[in-house]
Amino acid sequence: MIMLFVDNIAYIMADGNYTKICYIGGMTTVLSFGISKVETLVSASYADGEVSPFVRLGRSVIINQWFLYDINVLKQHLVLSDCMKNTITLKLPKPLLKKYKELVSKSTIKKNELC
């Protein structure tokens, strides 16, 4: 049995029929089932009405938006950080990053309009 500490998960990545869980501190674990099953389990760990910080980017990556630090479309980098000592850089496709960056920008603008 493996215990997942959901609040510390930085990202989840598909690897064929397996799924790699990466924590912000650098620890990783591999599960023997697909990313869709992991996505369902992670979502179920949040109470009804509570918003999950996890967002799926394409078919193979789920990130924890609490750790989102930078999106660089040109370099194809998405940086996750706890703003202390741990930083993880993922190399992702430009179209995926561009679309996600637009969504993040729109949601940030909407939140700022409410203030």
PyMOL commands that place a pseudoatom at each C-alpha (Angstrom):
pseudoatom trace, name=CA, resn=MET, resi=1, chain=A, elem=C, hetatm=0, pos=[0.000, 0.000, 0.000]
pseudoatom trace, name=CA, resn=ILE, resi=2, chain=A, elem=C, hetatm=0, pos=[1.277, 3.455, -0.901]
pseudoatom trace, name=CA, resn=MET, resi=3, chain=A, elem=C, hetatm=0, pos=[0.115, 6.597, 0.885]
pseudoatom trace, name=CA, resn=LEU, resi=4, chain=A, elem=C, hetatm=0, pos=[-0.059, 9.683, -1.319]
pseudoatom trace, name=CA, resn=PHE, resi=5, chain=A, elem=C, hetatm=0, pos=[0.484, 13.049, 0.346]
pseudoatom trace, name=CA, resn=VAL, resi=6, chain=A, elem=C, hetatm=0, pos=[-1.643, 14.985, -2.111]
pseudoatom trace, name=CA, resn=ASP, resi=7, chain=A, elem=C, hetatm=0, pos=[-0.717, 18.477, -0.868]
pseudoatom trace, name=CA, resn=ASN, resi=8, chain=A, elem=C, hetatm=0, pos=[2.957, 17.830, -1.643]
pseudoatom trace, name=CA, resn=ILE, resi=9, chain=A, elem=C, hetatm=0, pos=[2.505, 16.379, -5.136]
pseudoatom trace, name=CA, resn=ALA, resi=10, chain=A, elem=C, hetatm=0, pos=[4.085, 18.720, -7.702]
pseudoatom trace, name=CA, resn=TYR, resi=11, chain=A, elem=C, hetatm=0, pos=[3.078, 16.800, -10.812]
pseudoatom trace, name=CA, resn=ILE, resi=12, chain=A, elem=C, hetatm=0, pos=[1.809, 13.493, -12.101]
pseudoatom trace, name=CA, resn=MET, resi=13, chain=A, elem=C, hetatm=0, pos=[3.082, 12.087, -15.400]
pseudoatom trace, name=CA, resn=ALA, resi=14, chain=A, elem=C, hetatm=0, pos=[1.848, 9.184, -17.513]
pseudoatom trace, name=CA, resn=ASP, resi=15, chain=A, elem=C, hetatm=0, pos=[4.387, 6.568, -18.525]
pseudoatom trace, name=CA, resn=GLY, resi=16, chain=A, elem=C, hetatm=0, pos=[2.568, 3.973, -20.614]
pseudoatom trace, name=CA, resn=ASN, resi=17, chain=A, elem=C, hetatm=0, pos=[0.410, 1.890, -18.288]
pseudoatom trace, name=CA, resn=TYR, resi=18, chain=A, elem=C, hetatm=0, pos=[2.201, 3.360, -15.276]
pseudoatom trace, name=CA, resn=THR, resi=19, chain=A, elem=C, hetatm=0, pos=[2.003, 6.745, -13.594]
pseudoatom trace, name=CA, resn=LYS, resi=20, chain=A, elem=C, hetatm=0, pos=[4.880, 8.633, -12.001]
pseudoatom trace, name=CA, resn=ILE, resi=21, chain=A, elem=C, hetatm=0, pos=[4.063, 10.799, -8.968]
pseudoatom trace, name=CA, resn=CYS, resi=22, chain=A, elem=C, hetatm=0, pos=[6.631, 13.535, -8.250]
pseudoatom trace, name=CA, resn=TYR, resi=23, chain=A, elem=C, hetatm=0, pos=[6.638, 15.432, -4.988]
pseudoatom trace, name=CA, resn=ILE, resi=24, chain=A, elem=C, hetatm=0, pos=[7.931, 18.997, -4.720]
pseudoatom trace, name=CA, resn=GLY, resi=25, chain=A, elem=C, hetatm=0, pos=[10.747, 17.796, -2.456]
pseudoatom trace, name=CA, resn=GLY, resi=26, chain=A, elem=C, hetatm=0, pos=[12.077, 15.520, -5.200]
pseudoatom trace, name=CA, resn=MET, resi=27, chain=A, elem=C, hetatm=0, pos=[10.744, 12.150, -4.072]
pseudoatom trace, name=CA, resn=THR, resi=28, chain=A, elem=C, hetatm=0, pos=[9.057, 10.083, -6.782]
pseudoatom trace, name=CA, resn=THR, resi=29, chain=A, elem=C, hetatm=0, pos=[6.948, 6.956, -6.835]
pseudoatom trace, name=CA, resn=VAL, resi=30, chain=A, elem=C, hetatm=0, pos=[5.527, 4.892, -9.678]
pseudoatom trace, name=CA, resn=LEU, resi=31, chain=A, elem=C, hetatm=0, pos=[2.024, 3.443, -9.612]
pseudoatom trace, name=CA, resn=SER, resi=32, chain=A, elem=C, hetatm=0, pos=[0.957, 0.480, -11.708]
pseudoatom trace, name=CA, resn=PHE, resi=33, chain=A, elem=C, hetatm=0, pos=[-2.147, 2.058, -13.181]
pseudoatom trace, name=CA, resn=GLY, resi=34, chain=A, elem=C, hetatm=0, pos=[-2.928, 4.804, -15.692]
pseudoatom trace, name=CA, resn=ILE, resi=35, chain=A, elem=C, hetatm=0, pos=[-3.066, 8.542, -15.209]
pseudoatom trace, name=CA, resn=SER, resi=36, chain=A, elem=C, hetatm=0, pos=[-6.886, 8.664, -15.509]
pseudoatom trace, name=CA, resn=LYS, resi=37, chain=A, elem=C, hetatm=0, pos=[-7.237, 6.406, -12.461]
pseudoatom trace, name=CA, resn=VAL, resi=38, chain=A, elem=C, hetatm=0, pos=[-4.756, 8.550, -10.499]
pseudoatom trace, name=CA, resn=GLU, resi=39, chain=A, elem=C, hetatm=0, pos=[-6.628, 11.696, -11.555]
pseudoatom trace, name=CA, resn=THR, resi=40, chain=A, elem=C, hetatm=0, pos=[-9.860, 10.201, -10.196]
pseudoatom trace, name=CA, resn=LEU, resi=41, chain=A, elem=C, hetatm=0, pos=[-8.206, 9.212, -6.901]
pseudoatom trace, name=CA, resn=VAL, resi=42, chain=A, elem=C, hetatm=0, pos=[-6.638, 12.649, -6.419]
pseudoatom trace, name=CA, resn=SER, resi=43, chain=A, elem=C, hetatm=0, pos=[-9.932, 14.421, -7.193]
pseudoatom trace, name=CA, resn=ALA, resi=44, chain=A, elem=C, hetatm=0, pos=[-11.754, 12.169, -4.725]
pseudoatom trace, name=CA, resn=SER, resi=45, chain=A, elem=C, hetatm=0, pos=[-9.384, 13.269, -1.958]
pseudoatom trace, name=CA, resn=TYR, resi=46, chain=A, elem=C, hetatm=0, pos=[-11.010, 16.724, -1.946]
pseudoatom trace, name=CA, resn=ALA, resi=47, chain=A, elem=C, hetatm=0, pos=[-14.346, 17.304, -0.224]
pseudoatom trace, name=CA, resn=ASP, resi=48, chain=A, elem=C, hetatm=0, pos=[-17.436, 18.273, -2.212]
pseudoatom trace, name=CA, resn=GLY, resi=49, chain=A, elem=C, hetatm=0, pos=[-17.294, 21.970, -3.028]
pseudoatom trace, name=CA, resn=GLU, resi=50, chain=A, elem=C, hetatm=0, pos=[-13.551, 22.142, -2.415]
pseudoatom trace, name=CA, resn=VAL, resi=51, chain=A, elem=C, hetatm=0, pos=[-11.592, 23.100, -5.524]
pseudoatom trace, name=CA, resn=SER, resi=52, chain=A, elem=C, hetatm=0, pos=[-8.733, 20.806, -6.478]
pseudoatom trace, name=CA, resn=PRO, resi=53, chain=A, elem=C, hetatm=0, pos=[-5.472, 22.592, -7.357]
pseudoatom trace, name=CA, resn=PHE, resi=54, chain=A, elem=C, hetatm=0, pos=[-4.648, 19.876, -9.897]
pseudoatom trace, name=CA, resn=VAL, resi=55, chain=A, elem=C, hetatm=0, pos=[-5.094, 20.555, -13.596]
pseudoatom trace, name=CA, resn=ARG, resi=56, chain=A, elem=C, hetatm=0, pos=[-4.525, 18.153, -16.443]
pseudoatom trace, name=CA, resn=LEU, resi=57, chain=A, elem=C, hetatm=0, pos=[-2.348, 19.401, -19.279]
pseudoatom trace, name=CA, resn=GLY, resi=58, chain=A, elem=C, hetatm=0, pos=[-2.867, 17.206, -22.302]
pseudoatom trace, name=CA, resn=ARG, resi=59, chain=A, elem=C, hetatm=0, pos=[-2.883, 13.442, -22.135]
pseudoatom trace, name=CA, resn=SER, resi=60, chain=A, elem=C, hetatm=0, pos=[0.149, 12.829, -19.994]
pseudoatom trace, name=CA, resn=VAL, resi=61, chain=A, elem=C, hetatm=0, pos=[0.651, 15.507, -17.311]
pseudoatom trace, name=CA, resn=ILE, resi=62, chain=A, elem=C, hetatm=0, pos=[-1.260, 16.764, -14.287]
pseudoatom trace, name=CA, resn=ILE, resi=63, chain=A, elem=C, hetatm=0, pos=[0.240, 19.648, -12.315]
pseudoatom trace, name=CA, resn=ASN, resi=64, chain=A, elem=C, hetatm=0, pos=[-0.467, 21.081, -8.889]
pseudoatom trace, name=CA, resn=GLN, resi=65, chain=A, elem=C, hetatm=0, pos=[-1.202, 24.765, -9.508]
pseudoatom trace, name=CA, resn=TRP, resi=66, chain=A, elem=C, hetatm=0, pos=[-0.246, 25.650, -5.928]
pseudoatom trace, name=CA, resn=PHE, resi=67, chain=A, elem=C, hetatm=0, pos=[3.353, 25.211, -7.043]
pseudoatom trace, name=CA, resn=LEU, resi=68, chain=A, elem=C, hetatm=0, pos=[3.049, 27.051, -10.374]
pseudoatom trace, name=CA, resn=TYR, resi=69, chain=A, elem=C, hetatm=0, pos=[5.896, 29.548, -10.607]
pseudoatom trace, name=CA, resn=ASP, resi=70, chain=A, elem=C, hetatm=0, pos=[6.583, 30.275, -14.285]
pseudoatom trace, name=CA, resn=ILE, resi=71, chain=A, elem=C, hetatm=0, pos=[5.392, 29.406, -17.781]
pseudoatom trace, name=CA, resn=ASN, resi=72, chain=A, elem=C, hetatm=0, pos=[7.905, 30.083, -20.559]
pseudoatom trace, name=CA, resn=VAL, resi=73, chain=A, elem=C, hetatm=0, pos=[6.327, 29.192, -23.890]
pseudoatom trace, name=CA, resn=LEU, resi=74, chain=A, elem=C, hetatm=0, pos=[9.432, 29.962, -25.982]
pseudoatom trace, name=CA, resn=LYS, resi=75, chain=A, elem=C, hetatm=0, pos=[11.714, 27.699, -23.929]
pseudoatom trace, name=CA, resn=GLN, resi=76, chain=A, elem=C, hetatm=0, pos=[8.890, 25.167, -23.493]
pseudoatom trace, name=CA, resn=HIS, resi=77, chain=A, elem=C, hetatm=0, pos=[9.358, 25.251, -19.712]
pseudoatom trace, name=CA, resn=LEU, resi=78, chain=A, elem=C, hetatm=0, pos=[6.813, 25.094, -16.927]
pseudoatom trace, name=CA, resn=VAL, resi=79, chain=A, elem=C, hetatm=0, pos=[8.398, 25.729, -13.530]
pseudoatom trace, name=CA, resn=LEU, resi=80, chain=A, elem=C, hetatm=0, pos=[6.931, 24.449, -10.274]
pseudoatom trace, name=CA, resn=SER, resi=81, chain=A, elem=C, hetatm=0, pos=[8.363, 25.751, -7.007]
pseudoatom trace, name=CA, resn=ASP, resi=82, chain=A, elem=C, hetatm=0, pos=[7.605, 25.854, -3.303]
pseudoatom trace, name=CA, resn=CYS, resi=83, chain=A, elem=C, hetatm=0, pos=[9.427, 29.246, -3.197]
pseudoatom trace, name=CA, resn=MET, resi=84, chain=A, elem=C, hetatm=0, pos=[11.891, 27.842, -0.701]
pseudoatom trace, name=CA, resn=LYS, resi=85, chain=A, elem=C, hetatm=0, pos=[14.518, 25.427, -1.968]
pseudoatom trace, name=CA, resn=ASN, resi=86, chain=A, elem=C, hetatm=0, pos=[12.613, 23.101, -4.288]
pseudoatom trace, name=CA, resn=THR, resi=87, chain=A, elem=C, hetatm=0, pos=[12.109, 23.821, -7.991]
pseudoatom trace, name=CA, resn=ILE, resi=88, chain=A, elem=C, hetatm=0, pos=[11.056, 21.468, -10.779]
pseudoatom trace, name=CA, resn=THR, resi=89, chain=A, elem=C, hetatm=0, pos=[11.184, 22.369, -14.475]
pseudoatom trace, name=CA, resn=LEU, resi=90, chain=A, elem=C, hetatm=0, pos=[9.064, 20.412, -16.925]
pseudoatom trace, name=CA, resn=LYS, resi=91, chain=A, elem=C, hetatm=0, pos=[9.622, 20.539, -20.683]
pseudoatom trace, name=CA, resn=LEU, resi=92, chain=A, elem=C, hetatm=0, pos=[6.206, 20.544, -22.355]
pseudoatom trace, name=CA, resn=PRO, resi=93, chain=A, elem=C, hetatm=0, pos=[4.932, 21.211, -25.907]
pseudoatom trace, name=CA, resn=LYS, resi=94, chain=A, elem=C, hetatm=0, pos=[4.541, 24.875, -26.915]
pseudoatom trace, name=CA, resn=PRO, resi=95, chain=A, elem=C, hetatm=0, pos=[0.843, 24.627, -27.924]
pseudoatom trace, name=CA, resn=LEU, resi=96, chain=A, elem=C, hetatm=0, pos=[-0.001, 23.083, -24.557]
pseudoatom trace, name=CA, resn=LEU, resi=97, chain=A, elem=C, hetatm=0, pos=[1.876, 25.768, -22.605]
pseudoatom trace, name=CA, resn=LYS, resi=98, chain=A, elem=C, hetatm=0, pos=[0.416, 28.573, -24.716]
pseudoatom trace, name=CA, resn=LYS, resi=99, chain=A, elem=C, hetatm=0, pos=[-3.146, 27.380, -24.112]
pseudoatom trace, name=CA, resn=TYR, resi=100, chain=A, elem=C, hetatm=0, pos=[-2.540, 26.885, -20.382]
pseudoatom trace, name=CA, resn=LYS, resi=101, chain=A, elem=C, hetatm=0, pos=[-0.872, 30.300, -20.033]
pseudoatom trace, name=CA, resn=GLU, resi=102, chain=A, elem=C, hetatm=0, pos=[-3.914, 31.938, -21.655]
pseudoatom trace, name=CA, resn=LEU, resi=103, chain=A, elem=C, hetatm=0, pos=[-6.245, 30.142, -19.238]
pseudoatom trace, name=CA, resn=VAL, resi=104, chain=A, elem=C, hetatm=0, pos=[-4.144, 31.176, -16.233]
pseudoatom trace, name=CA, resn=SER, resi=105, chain=A, elem=C, hetatm=0, pos=[-4.039, 34.789, -17.453]
pseudoatom trace, name=CA, resn=LYS, resi=106, chain=A, elem=C, hetatm=0, pos=[-7.820, 34.892, -17.923]
pseudoatom trace, name=CA, resn=SER, resi=107, chain=A, elem=C, hetatm=0, pos=[-8.514, 33.461, -14.470]
pseudoatom trace, name=CA, resn=THR, resi=108, chain=A, elem=C, hetatm=0, pos=[-6.040, 35.900, -12.875]
pseudoatom trace, name=CA, resn=ILE, resi=109, chain=A, elem=C, hetatm=0, pos=[-7.695, 38.845, -14.618]
pseudoatom trace, name=CA, resn=LYS, resi=110, chain=A, elem=C, hetatm=0, pos=[-11.149, 37.713, -13.467]
pseudoatom trace, name=CA, resn=LYS, resi=111, chain=A, elem=C, hetatm=0, pos=[-9.942, 37.380, -9.856]
pseudoatom trace, name=CA, resn=ASN, resi=112, chain=A, elem=C, hetatm=0, pos=[-8.352, 40.849, -9.983]
pseudoatom trace, name=CA, resn=GLU, resi=113, chain=A, elem=C, hetatm=0, pos=[-11.567, 42.345, -11.373]
pseudoatom trace, name=CA, resn=LEU, resi=114, chain=A, elem=C, hetatm=0, pos=[-13.448, 41.058, -8.331]
pseudoatom trace, name=CA, resn=CYS, resi=115, chain=A, elem=C, hetatm=0, pos=[-11.130, 42.828, -5.878]
for i in range(1, 115): cmd.bond("trace and resi %d" % i, "trace and resi %d" % (i + 1))
show_as sticks, trace
zoom trace
